Structures are given as C-alpha cells and as structure tokens.
Amino acid sequence: MSYKIAGIDVHKKVLMVVVMDASTPESKPERRRFTTMPSDLRRLLLWLREQGVEEAVMESTAQYWRSVWLELVHAARALGASLRSASECGQRPVVQA
C-alpha cells in the first residue's frame, strides 16, 4: 500500500519540495520548486494533493516558515485540505493534503 510523504525545505523566496512513497523507498522521488508567493503556495497544495501526499514536513533554519505556514493554512481552507500545527500534534507543523 502506498504512503506518500513530502519534505519542504523553506528558503526566503523558494520552497524545494520532494515527494516520495515511504512504502517503497527505492522508488524515484518527485522534486519541484515553488516560490513563496501566495499563488505558488496554492499550486504547491494542489500538487501535493495530486501526488496523493498524506503527510508533509517543513524545514527552515530561519523564521521564513512562518509566513509560508500562514499562507498554506489560508490556501488549505479554501481547497478543503487540513493542516495541523506544532501545538496540535506535539511537534513541528504537519501538512496533510
């Protein structure tokens, strides 16, 4: 059974995103680059849903993740996706597409 996960590396103006099937780690991961503009963040959420991603994590060495997170929450509500924050899951923010 497939279990797709995504990793989002957050930079100031760019998000580097990798999606892979955790049940078959030998499979080739899908990679995409998105900007941090609201329209591109909506494209990111749509792409994650198209890929069948069940869980995603964000990594950022600075505070850049905050604006990305806030915009993703807004876009997710419009698209019917659910997001859980660190306080809701006891960890860092988790995106469920």
Buried (B, 14 or more C-beta within 10 A) or exposed (E): EEEBBBBBBBBEEBBBBBBBBEEEEEEEEBEBEBBBEEEBBBBBBBBBBEBEBBBBBBEBEEEBBEBBBEBBBBBBEEBEBEBBEEEEEEEEBBBBB
